[in-house]
């Protein structure tokens, strides 16, 4: 196609020339190839959505498992100290 030529002088100089070149290419292409590609793209789109949903579910499940198993360690790390008793045991008040 002329629009991809490295030499700027060989490229279409106006939008109309570019449009005519694109139209000529479109007329040479078999429409059944475009239809087949569209069907494949539609099927592939749903497959990609399923893969993304599955990956998200696995990530959430993995995060929940990590949170569950590290809970005791995190509780120990972030536990607040117990306040000291106002009156020590055995002291009279």
C-alpha positions in Angstrom: 0.0 0.0 0.0 1.3 3.4 -0.9 0.5 4.9 2.6 3.3 2.7 4.1 6.0 3.8 1.7 9.1 5.1 3.3 9.5 7.9 0.7 7.0 10.7 1.6 6.6 11.7 -2.1 5.2 8.3 -2.8 2.6 8.4 -0.1 -0.9 9.7 -0.8 -0.8 13.5 -0.6 -4.5 14.1 0.2 -7.2 12.4 2.2 -9.1 11.7 -0.9 -6.1 9.7 -2.4 -5.8 7.8 0.8 -9.5 7.0 0.9 -9.4 5.8 -2.7 -6.4 3.5 -1.9 -8.1 2.0 1.1 -11.3 1.5 -0.9 -9.3 -0.3 -3.6 -7.8 -2.7 -1.0 -11.2 -3.3 0.6 -12.6 -4.3 -2.8 -9.9 -6.8 -3.4 -10.4 -8.5 0.0 -12.7 -11.5 0.2 -15.7 -10.6 2.4 -15.9 -14.2 3.8 -12.4 -13.7 5.4 -13.7 -10.6 7.2 -16.8 -12.5 8.4 -14.7 -15.4 9.7 -12.4 -13.1 11.5 -15.4 -11.4 13.2 -16.8 -14.7 14.4 -13.4 -15.7 15.8 -13.0 -12.4 17.5 -16.4 -12.7 19.1 -15.6 -16.2 20.4 -12.2 -15.2 21.5 -13.6 -12.2 23.4 -15.8 -14.4 25.6 -12.9 -16.8 26.2 -10.7 -13.9 27.4 -13.5 -12.7 29.7 -13.8 -16.2 31.2 -10.0 -16.3 31.7 -10.0 -13.0 33.4 -12.9 -14.0 35.7 -11.1 -17.2 36.6 -7.8 -15.4 37.3 -9.7 -12.9 39.5 -11.4 -15.8 41.4 -8.1 -17.5 42.0 -6.4 -14.3 43.2 -9.3 -13.6 45.6 -9.2 -17.2 46.9 -5.4 -17.1 47.3 -5.6 -13.8 49.2 -8.3 -15.2 51.5 -6.1 -18.3 52.2 -3.1 -16.2 53.0 -5.1 -13.9 55.3 -6.5 -16.9 57.1 -3.2 -18.7 57.7 -1.3 -15.6 58.7 -4.0 -14.3 61.0 -2.3 -15.6 64.3 1.0 -14.0 63.3 -0.6 -10.7 62.5 -2.7 -10.7 65.7 0.5 -11.3 67.7 2.4 -8.5 65.9 -0.4 -5.9 66.3 -1.8 -6.8 69.6 -2.2 -3.9 72.0 -0.5 -4.2 75.4 -2.9 -4.8 78.3 -3.1 -1.8 80.6 -1.3 -2.3 84.0 -3.6 -2.9 86.9 -4.3 0.1 89.1 -3.8 -2.0 92.2 -1.2 -4.8 92.1 -2.5 -8.2 93.2 -2.2 -8.7 96.9 -2.0 -5.0 97.7 -4.5 -3.6 100.1 -6.5 -0.5 99.1 
